[in-house]
């Protein structure tokens, strides 16, 4: 037995429109950052709490990194502890 054709979705938010609560929370966070000194406060946090600061940096960096087709990105992954060359 075949399924009945479904009606297209109607109503609701337009795709990409932020949730009202999320938008208000973001505004409050940015307001608190501004009240504490903005960039200077972030510099202080980078020095005093580097783990938390780098976690924040990871959340604001783009998820996809693209290189130039004529100059592709290269990555070097080093694991473990480098050892001195044996003589």
Secondary structure, 3 states (H helix, E strand, C coil): CCCCCCCCCCCCCCCCCCCHHHHHHHHHHHHHHHHCCCHHHHHHHHHHCHHHHHHHHHHHCCCCCCCECCECCCCCCCCCCCCCCCC
